[in-house]
């Protein structure tokens, strides 16, 4: 996801709050988590360092969120909330991470 607000300093909840509208629902798009493998010396190892899944919100392009632990994904298009959602900007690209998620009923 590209965003034109130049800030630096790693992940922050305030940047995520600027991008994600808390008054609109977030829908889960992924059916399963995608493992992110660890790299050492420029080579991929067999060690999993994180998991990623895709989500959407009206008015935004689909976005990926990284989780350091394996989380339980709800059914496709379920409405979710994130626990400790943060965002980071790197070269005009926005990356998200969260500790966990839960389905909103």
Buried (B, 14 or more C-beta within 10 A) or exposed (E): BEBEEEEEEEBBEEBBEBBBEEEEEBBBBBEEBEEBEEEEEEEEEEEEEBBBBBBBBEEBEEBBBBBEEEBEBBEEEBEBBBEEBBBBBEEEEBBBBBEBBEEEE
